[in-house]
Amino acid sequence: MQHETQRPAADVFLTCGGTSCLTPGAGETRLHNFAETLPTEMSLRIFGELDAESLCSAARTCRLWRLLIQESEPLWRKQCLLVRAVCQREIDRDRRDGLSWKVTLVRNYQRSFLKRDWLGGRYSAVRSAEELSGRKMLPLDAETWGEILQAELDR
């Protein structure tokens, strides 16, 4: 009878830019993060398919992903141009002031949702401040309030 030697189950670490994540039960195969094996351009194309919230979540995954995402102006530009559909004046002003695409997006992302709701008439029938309770509101400039007032008058 042959004695089988049992090796202890090896834990496999998924490494990502210096941060290790334990991956139990994966055998002895070393797993790699796609961003470690693919050319940077391909990884950025994959990240480019994400929406802004998913992109921010991905940037918190590991150091390598954070580095790739945070340093890629085209990724942030793409997301910022989507927000620009609602906040054109704000985006253009921030870019003229020399802010990066990422900072511009962060400054205007939530504002774009609020502004879209106001311009779309979501708050047209509000009769008191209590009806807005629980809704996230942000300060808006005088020009934005002018746009909202004009949209209300046009309805």
VMD Tcl script that draws the C-alpha trace (Angstrom):
set ca {
  {0.00 0.00 0.00}
  {1.39 3.30 -1.05}
  {1.27 6.17 1.40}
  {0.00 9.37 -0.12}
  {1.57 12.48 1.23}
  {-0.85 15.23 1.75}
  {0.42 18.70 1.36}
  {-1.30 21.40 3.32}
  {-3.81 23.32 1.24}
  {-2.02 26.32 -0.10}
  {-3.78 29.62 0.22}
  {-3.57 31.57 -2.96}
  {-3.05 35.27 -2.86}
  {-4.43 37.51 -5.52}
  {-1.89 40.28 -5.68}
  {-2.74 43.66 -6.92}
  {-0.13 46.34 -6.84}
  {1.33 45.27 -3.52}
  {-1.98 44.56 -1.78}
  {-2.74 40.90 -1.22}
  {-6.24 39.49 -1.08}
  {-6.69 35.95 0.20}
  {-8.47 33.67 -2.23}
  {-9.29 30.44 -0.38}
  {-9.71 27.08 -2.09}
  {-8.11 27.99 -5.37}
  {-5.50 25.23 -5.23}
  {-1.89 25.97 -5.88}
  {-2.33 28.16 -8.91}
  {-1.28 31.74 -8.53}
  {-4.05 34.01 -9.75}
  {-3.31 37.30 -11.42}
  {-5.23 40.47 -11.64}
  {-6.02 41.37 -15.26}
  {-4.38 44.75 -14.76}
  {-1.12 43.00 -13.90}
  {-1.07 40.88 -17.03}
  {-2.70 43.04 -19.69}
  {-1.07 46.07 -21.24}
  {-2.09 49.27 -19.48}
  {-4.06 50.44 -22.52}
  {-6.24 47.30 -22.42}
  {-6.86 47.65 -18.69}
  {-7.90 51.25 -19.24}
  {-10.29 50.18 -22.00}
  {-11.91 47.75 -19.57}
  {-12.17 50.45 -16.89}
  {-13.58 52.77 -19.54}
  {-16.70 50.61 -19.74}
  {-17.62 51.45 -16.14}
  {-19.95 54.21 -15.01}
  {-18.66 56.87 -12.60}
  {-19.77 55.10 -9.42}
  {-18.31 51.77 -10.54}
  {-15.10 53.50 -11.56}
  {-14.76 54.97 -8.06}
  {-15.45 51.55 -6.52}
  {-12.87 49.93 -8.76}
  {-10.33 52.54 -7.71}
  {-10.78 51.34 -4.12}
  {-10.11 47.70 -5.03}
  {-6.34 47.75 -4.87}
  {-3.32 49.97 -5.33}
  {-2.71 49.07 -8.96}
  {-6.29 49.74 -9.99}
  {-6.31 52.99 -8.01}
  {-3.12 54.12 -9.70}
  {-4.36 53.25 -13.19}
  {-7.78 54.83 -12.68}
  {-6.72 57.96 -10.83}
  {-3.98 58.79 -13.29}
  {-6.10 58.31 -16.42}
  {-7.55 61.63 -17.50}
  {-9.42 60.02 -20.45}
  {-11.45 57.85 -18.04}
  {-12.52 60.88 -16.02}
  {-13.05 62.98 -19.16}
  {-15.52 60.44 -20.53}
  {-17.56 60.49 -17.31}
  {-17.34 64.25 -17.05}
  {-18.71 64.72 -20.55}
  {-21.77 62.67 -19.56}
  {-22.37 65.03 -16.63}
  {-21.78 67.99 -18.94}
  {-25.05 67.23 -20.70}
  {-26.78 68.69 -17.63}
  {-24.07 70.91 -16.15}
  {-22.41 72.39 -19.23}
  {-21.77 75.81 -17.74}
  {-20.34 74.37 -14.52}
  {-18.10 71.84 -16.28}
  {-16.81 74.41 -18.75}
  {-16.09 76.89 -15.94}
  {-14.17 74.30 -13.90}
  {-12.13 73.27 -16.93}
  {-11.37 76.92 -17.76}
  {-10.19 77.31 -14.15}
  {-7.67 74.53 -14.81}
  {-9.28 71.77 -12.75}
  {-8.57 68.20 -13.81}
  {-11.31 66.07 -15.33}
  {-11.50 64.03 -12.13}
  {-11.88 67.05 -9.84}
  {-14.41 68.55 -12.23}
  {-16.44 65.35 -12.17}
  {-16.32 65.09 -8.38}
  {-17.46 68.71 -8.03}
  {-20.39 68.32 -10.42}
  {-21.55 64.69 -10.24}
  {-24.20 65.02 -7.52}
  {-25.12 68.50 -8.75}
  {-25.99 67.04 -12.15}
  {-28.60 64.71 -10.64}
  {-30.15 67.48 -8.57}
  {-30.15 69.92 -11.47}
  {-31.65 67.34 -13.83}
  {-34.45 66.66 -11.33}
  {-35.20 70.36 -10.90}
  {-35.10 71.08 -14.64}
  {-37.20 67.98 -15.34}
  {-39.98 69.23 -13.06}
  {-39.56 66.68 -10.28}
  {-40.00 69.43 -7.70}
  {-42.58 71.51 -9.58}
  {-45.42 70.64 -7.22}
  {-43.53 71.07 -3.94}
  {-45.65 73.14 -1.59}
  {-43.41 73.19 1.48}
  {-39.88 72.45 2.63}
  {-41.13 69.34 4.44}
  {-41.81 67.69 1.08}
  {-38.08 67.93 0.34}
  {-37.16 66.33 3.65}
  {-34.80 63.41 3.16}
  {-33.73 64.50 -0.32}
  {-30.10 65.40 -0.84}
  {-29.84 69.04 -1.78}
  {-26.74 70.96 -2.76}
  {-26.09 74.67 -3.11}
  {-26.76 75.90 -6.62}
  {-25.55 79.19 -8.08}
  {-27.80 82.03 -9.23}
  {-27.47 81.09 -12.90}
  {-28.67 77.53 -12.20}
  {-31.64 78.85 -10.24}
  {-32.37 81.11 -13.22}
  {-32.39 78.05 -15.50}
  {-34.72 76.25 -13.10}
  {-37.07 79.23 -12.86}
  {-37.16 79.53 -16.65}
  {-37.95 75.83 -16.98}
  {-40.81 76.24 -14.48}
  {-42.18 79.24 -16.35}
  {-42.02 77.29 -19.62}
  {-44.06 74.40 -18.18}
}
mol new
graphics top color blue
foreach p $ca { graphics top sphere $p radius 0.5 }
foreach p [lrange $ca 0 end-1] q [lrange $ca 1 end] { graphics top cylinder $p $q radius 0.2 }
display resetview
